[in-house]
Amino acid sequence: MTTQHDAVAVNVWRKTRYVSLGDGRNLCLECLESAIMDTGDCQPLYHGIRDYYEGMNMRIDQEIPMLLVERQALNEAIEGEKHGFLHMPETRGLCLSEEQTVTSILKRPRIGSRGMVGMRTQPQKLTRRCDVTAILVLYGLPRLLTGAILAHELMHGWLRLNGYRNLNPDVEEGICQVLSYMWLESEVMPGSRNIPSTSMSSLSSTWSYGSTSKPSTSTASSSSSSSSSKKGYNSSTENNLGQFFMHQIASDASPAYGGGFRSAMYAVNKYGLRSTLKHIYWTGTFPL
């Protein structure tokens, strides 16, 4: 068994090499190849996922800062939030709503003889200019897992910015998990990436979710066909990882994240994403 003190350890049963991230987490060298290690590294992925939202006519106009952080900084940020629902033993992402000073990773660490070395961090004062202050994600995770977390947290932000208030945890976390799952699906199964936006295009695509007026009937934007955040093709290892992350979302046993996801996905498959979101806005529940 490897420990947080090992620089590069070997699993004796499978001969798998790991590198310690120094916080109790170990990363295999295959995952290290696609791991997102600092805030700058994550920006293309973050903007690609924002493009994915825009392709589904869910554009986020506000420039929400996104920071990659260490485990301790993420835990401290959670403590600084006045509201939030967390069931997971370890949180890997957070949509901030309060003003805080957060220490982000400015320069990625490198593998040294005693583990990961050379990391440079920077404290950053986050000012509240809207209902979302920033999005934080734990560093050192594989690209697809980082992207899935970003897609989930961006949905929290989208809901807040569009007037969704006081949702039950199973409804809010469930629909956020649906967006995470859909983004993963678009990455590991490219042929299905247009399904969400295509289903939405037959519905009202320019309705303002915070508006009391009737939705319009204009068609969806065609930008969804080019809303990928990938650079080239995924490796087979990365595709397998993506499918595993999708399986984790679908089989989660928790009431809010797992049960909420399955209820949300049922509604989205039956009524479409846009109609499901409209129903949530007006009733706070999923359509049956």
C-alpha positions in Angstrom: 0.0 0.0 0.0 1.3 3.4 -0.9 1.3 6.3 1.5 1.4 10.1 1.3 5.2 9.9 2.1 6.1 8.0 -1.0 7.6 9.9 -3.9 7.0 7.3 -6.5 5.6 4.0 -5.3 4.7 0.7 -7.0 1.6 -1.4 -6.4 3.1 -4.8 -5.9 0.1 -6.6 -7.2 -0.4 -4.8 -10.5 3.1 -3.1 -10.9 1.4 0.3 -11.2 3.5 3.3 -10.5 2.1 6.2 -8.5 3.3 9.6 -7.5 2.3 11.2 -4.3 0.6 14.6 -4.4 1.6 15.2 -0.8 -1.9 15.5 0.6 -2.8 11.9 1.1 -3.6 11.4 -2.6 -1.6 9.3 -5.0 -1.9 9.6 -8.8 -0.9 6.8 -11.2 1.5 7.8 -13.9 -1.1 7.2 -16.7 -3.5 9.6 -15.0 -0.7 12.1 -14.4 -0.3 12.5 -18.2 -3.7 14.2 -18.4 -3.9 15.6 -14.9 -4.7 19.3 -14.6 -2.1 20.8 -12.2 -2.4 24.5 -12.1 -5.0 27.3 -12.8 -3.4 28.3 -16.1 -3.5 24.7 -17.4 -7.2 24.5 -16.6 -8.3 27.7 -18.5 -8.8 26.1 -21.9 -10.8 23.3 -20.4 -12.9 25.8 -18.4 -13.6 28.0 -21.4 -14.4 24.9 -23.5 -17.1 23.9 -21.0 -18.5 27.4 -21.0 -18.7 27.0 -24.8 -20.5 23.7 -24.3 -23.1 25.6 -22.2 -23.4 28.3 -24.8 -24.0 25.6 -27.4 -27.0 24.5 -25.5 -28.3 28.1 -25.2 -27.2 28.3 -21.6 -24.7 31.1 -22.0 -23.1 32.4 -18.9 -22.3 36.1 -19.5 -20.6 36.8 -16.2 -16.8 36.3 -16.1 -16.6 33.9 -13.1 -13.1 33.3 -11.9 -12.0 29.6 -11.9 -9.1 28.6 -9.6 -7.3 25.3 -9.1 -6.5 24.8 -5.4 -5.0 22.4 -3.0 -7.1 20.3 -0.7 -6.6 22.5 2.4 -7.5 25.7 0.5 -10.7 24.0 -0.8 -11.7 22.8 2.7 -11.1 26.3 4.1 -13.3 27.8 1.4 -16.1 25.4 2.3 -15.9 26.5 5.9 -16.2 30.1 4.7 -19.5 29.5 2.8 -22.6 30.3 4.7 -24.8 27.9 2.8 -24.1 24.6 1.0 -25.1 20.9 0.9 -22.3 18.4 1.0 -22.6 14.7 1.4 -19.3 13.5 0.0 -16.4 12.5 2.3 -14.1 14.7 0.2 -15.3 17.7 -1.9 -13.5 18.2 -5.2 -15.2 21.3 -6.4 -17.1 24.3 -5.1 -19.2 27.2 -6.5 -18.5 30.1 -4.2 -21.0 32.7 -3.3 -19.2 34.6 -0.5 -16.2 36.9 -0.6 -13.0 35.1 0.4 -9.3 35.1 0.0 -8.4 31.8 -1.6 -4.9 30.4 -2.3 -4.7 29.1 -5.8 -2.0 27.1 -7.7 -0.1 29.5 -9.9 2.7 27.1 -11.1 2.3 23.4 -11.5 4.6 21.2 -9.4 7.0 18.7 -11.0 8.1 15.3 -9.9 11.2 15.4 -7.8 13.2 12.8 -5.8 11.0 13.4 -2.8 7.6 13.7 -4.5 6.0 16.7 -6.1 8.1 19.9 -5.8 8.2 23.4 -7.1 4.6 24.3 -6.7 3.9 28.1 -6.6 0.7 29.4 -5.0 -0.8 32.8 -4.8 -3.5 34.2 -2.4 -6.3 35.8 -4.4 -9.0 38.1 -3.0 -12.4 37.1 -4.5 -14.9 40.0 -4.7 -18.6 39.3 -5.0 -19.9 41.0 -8.1 -22.9 38.7 -8.6 -24.4 35.6 -7.0 -21.3 33.6 -7.9 -17.9 34.6 -6.6 -15.7 31.9 -8.1 -15.5 28.2 -9.0 -12.8 26.2 -7.2 -11.6 22.8 -8.3 -9.1 20.4 -6.6 -5.8 20.2 -8.5 -4.1 17.0 -9.7 -7.2 15.3 -11.1 -7.4 13.7 -14.6 -8.7 16.1 -17.3 -12.1 14.4 -17.8 -12.7 14.3 -14.0 -11.7 18.0 -13.7 -14.0 18.8 -16.6 -16.9 16.8 -15.0 -16.5 18.8 -11.8 -16.3 22.1 -13.7 -19.5 21.2 -15.6 -21.3 20.4 -12.3 -20.1 23.6 -10.6 -20.9 25.7 -13.6 -24.5 24.4 -13.4 -24.7 25.6 -9.8 -23.5 29.0 -11.0 -26.0 29.0 -13.9 -28.9 28.2 -11.6 -28.0 31.0 -9.2 -27.5 33.5 -12.0 -30.8 32.7 -13.5 -33.0 33.1 -10.5 -33.3 29.5 -9.2 -33.7 29.8 -5.4 -34.0 27.5 -2.5 -34.0 24.3 -4.4 -34.0 21.0 -2.5 -30.6 19.3 -2.6 -31.8 16.4 -4.6 -33.1 18.7 -7.3 -30.1 21.1 -7.5 -27.4 18.4 -7.2 -29.3 16.1 -9.4 -29.6 18.5 -12.4 -26.0 19.6 -11.9 -24.9 15.9 -12.1 -26.9 15.6 -15.3 -24.9 18.4 -16.9 -21.7 16.8 -15.7 -22.8 13.4 -17.2 -23.8 15.0 -20.5 -20.5 16.8 -20.8 -18.6 13.5 -20.2 -20.8 11.7 -22.7 -20.0 14.3 -25.3 -16.3 13.8 -24.7 -16.1 10.0 -24.6 -18.9 9.4 -27.2 -18.5 12.2 -29.7 -21.4 11.0 -31.8 -23.8 11.8 -29.0 -22.5 15.3 -28.2 -25.3 17.1 -30.2 -28.2 15.2 -28.6 -28.8 17.6 -25.7 -28.7 20.8 -27.9 -30.7 19.1 -30.7 -33.5 18.1 -28.3 -33.5 21.7 -27.0 -33.6 23.3 -30.4 -37.2 21.9 -30.9 -38.2 23.8 -27.8 -38.1 27.5 -26.9 -34.4 28.4 -27.0 -34.3 32.1 -26.2 -36.6 32.1 -23.2 -35.1 34.0 -20.2 -35.2 31.6 -17.3 -35.8 34.5 -14.9 -38.6 36.0 -17.0 -42.3 35.8 -16.4 -43.1 36.3 -20.0 -43.9 33.5 -22.4 -41.0 31.8 -24.1 -40.2 32.7 -27.7 -40.0 30.1 -30.5 -36.7 30.8 -32.2 -34.3 28.0 -32.9 -31.2 27.0 -31.0 -27.8 28.2 -31.8 -25.7 26.1 -34.2 -22.6 26.6 -32.1 -23.3 23.4 -30.2 -21.7 21.4 -33.0 -18.3 22.8 -32.2 -18.5 23.0 -28.5 -15.8 20.5 -27.7 -13.0 21.3 -25.2 -10.8 18.6 -26.5 -7.5 19.0 -28.3 -7.5 16.1 -30.7 -8.7 12.6 -29.7 -8.8 11.0 -26.3 -6.6 8.0 -25.7 -8.2 4.7 -24.9 -7.1 5.1 -21.3 -8.8 8.5 -21.1 -12.0 7.2 -22.7 -12.1 4.3 -20.2 -11.7 6.8 -17.4 -14.5 8.9 -18.8 -16.8 6.0 -19.0 -15.9 5.0 -15.4 -16.7 8.6 -14.2 -20.0 8.4 -16.0 -20.7 5.1 -14.2 -19.8 6.6 -10.9 -22.4 9.4 -11.4 -25.1 7.0 -12.6 -24.6 4.5 -9.7 -24.0 7.0 -6.9 -26.0 5.7 -3.9 -26.5 9.0 -2.1 -30.0 10.5 -2.0 -29.0 14.0 -3.4 -26.3 13.2 -5.9 -27.3 9.7 -7.0 -31.1 9.7 -6.4 -31.3 13.3 -7.6 -29.3 12.5 -10.8 -31.5 9.5 -11.7 -34.7 11.5 -11.2 -33.3 14.4 -13.2 -32.0 12.2 -16.0 -35.4 10.5 -16.2 -37.1 13.9 -16.6 -34.6 15.1 -19.2 -34.9 12.0 -21.2 -38.7 12.2 -21.2 -39.3 16.0 -21.5 -35.9 17.4 -22.7 -33.5 19.6 -20.8 -35.2 22.9 -21.4 -38.7 21.8 -20.4 -37.2 20.2 -17.3 -35.4 23.4 -16.3 -38.6 25.4 -16.9 -40.5 23.1 -14.6 -37.8 23.3 -11.9 -37.9 27.1 -12.1 -41.6 27.3 -11.6 -42.2 24.5 -9.2 -38.8 23.6 -7.6 -39.4 19.9 -8.6 -38.7 17.6 -11.5 -41.6 16.9 -13.9 -43.1 13.5 -13.5 
